[in-house]
Amino acid sequence: MLNTNTLLIFFIFVPILAIILLTLNIFLSPHNPYESKVAPYECGMQSIVEQTRYKFNINFYLVAMLFLIFDLEILLLFPLAVTLYQVSIFGFSIAIIFFIVLTIGFILEIGQGAIKIIK
């Protein structure tokens, strides 16, 4: 366990290191702005009227949301694996119920057609 002196060193050392690195970045990075770079579209190309927005398929957003949900599910699986001896059967059963509920939700999403699995 970290003692108070170690935490104090971290709280002092980290901001000082961040300030030093930001200062080095300001002084050592190349700074050569030109007209296209400082324009609102810094890619160097002029914007074309009515081409700044594209229509996106809603499936991209659904897949992103599902990824976040199931990524968090896997994230919650790691602490359970580490503390399985301490949480005993009760903790294990609560985790199994949690994963069963998420699995049922995933099956319902596939059934509704939110994710189309192409063979």
C-alpha positions in Angstrom: 0.0 0.0 0.0 1.3 3.5 -0.8 2.1 5.7 2.1 1.4 9.4 2.3 4.9 10.5 1.3 4.7 8.5 -1.9 1.3 10.0 -2.8 2.5 13.5 -2.1 5.5 12.9 -4.4 3.1 11.8 -7.1 0.9 14.9 -6.7 3.9 17.1 -6.9 5.9 15.2 -9.6 3.1 14.6 -12.1 2.0 18.3 -12.6 5.6 19.4 -12.8 6.4 16.7 -15.4 3.3 17.7 -17.4 4.3 21.4 -17.4 7.8 20.5 -18.5 6.6 18.3 -21.3 4.1 20.8 -22.5 6.7 23.5 -22.5 9.1 21.3 -24.5 6.4 20.7 -27.0 5.8 24.4 -27.5 9.4 25.2 -28.0 10.5 22.1 -30.0 7.6 21.5 -32.3 7.6 23.1 -35.8 5.3 26.1 -36.1 4.7 27.0 -39.7 1.1 27.9 -40.2 -0.1 28.8 -43.7 -3.4 29.9 -45.2 -4.9 26.5 -45.8 -3.8 25.1 -42.4 -5.4 27.9 -40.4 -8.6 27.8 -42.4 -11.7 26.3 -40.8 -11.1 23.0 -42.7 -7.5 22.3 -41.9 -7.2 19.4 -44.3 -6.0 21.8 -47.0 -9.0 21.4 -49.3 -11.7 24.0 -49.7 -15.1 23.0 -48.5 -17.8 22.4 -51.0 -21.3 23.7 -50.2 -23.7 21.1 -48.8 -21.0 18.4 -48.6 -20.2 18.9 -44.9 -22.8 16.4 -43.8 -23.3 12.9 -45.0 -26.2 10.6 -44.2 -25.1 7.7 -42.0 -26.9 4.5 -41.6 -28.3 4.1 -38.1 -26.7 0.6 -37.9 -23.3 2.2 -37.3 -24.6 3.9 -34.1 -26.3 0.6 -33.0 -23.1 -1.4 -33.4 -21.2 1.3 -31.5 -23.7 1.2 -28.6 -23.7 -2.6 -28.5 -19.9 -2.6 -28.6 -19.8 -0.3 -25.6 -22.3 -2.4 -23.6 -20.5 -5.7 -24.3 -17.1 -4.1 -23.8 -18.2 -3.0 -20.3 -19.5 -6.6 -19.7 -16.0 -7.9 -20.4 -14.5 -5.2 -18.3 -16.7 -6.3 -15.4 -15.6 -9.9 -15.9 -12.0 -9.2 -15.0 -12.6 -8.1 -11.3 -14.9 -11.0 -10.9 -12.2 -13.4 -12.0 -9.7 -11.9 -9.7 -11.9 -11.8 -6.6 -13.8 -15.1 -7.2 -12.5 -16.7 -4.1 -13.5 -13.8 -1.9 -17.1 -13.3 -3.3 -17.9 -17.0 -3.0 -21.1 -18.5 -4.5 -23.2 -15.5 -3.8 -21.0 -13.1 -5.9 -20.6 -15.8 -8.6 -24.4 -16.2 -8.8 -25.0 -12.4 -9.0 -22.4 -12.2 -11.8 -24.1 -15.1 -13.7 -27.4 -13.4 -13.4 -25.9 -10.2 -14.8 -24.4 -12.0 -17.7 -27.6 -13.9 -18.4 -29.5 -10.7 -18.6 -27.0 -9.2 -21.0 -27.1 -12.3 -23.1 -30.9 -12.2 -23.3 -30.7 -8.6 -24.4 -28.1 -9.5 -27.1 -30.4 -12.3 -28.3 -33.4 -10.0 -28.5 -31.3 -7.4 -30.4 -30.4 -10.1 -33.0 -34.1 -11.2 -33.1 -35.2 -7.6 -33.7 -32.8 -7.2 -36.6 -30.6 -4.6 -34.9 -27.6 -6.6 -35.9 -27.8 -8.5 -39.2 -25.5 -11.5 -39.2 -24.7 -12.3 -42.9 -23.5 -15.8 -43.6 
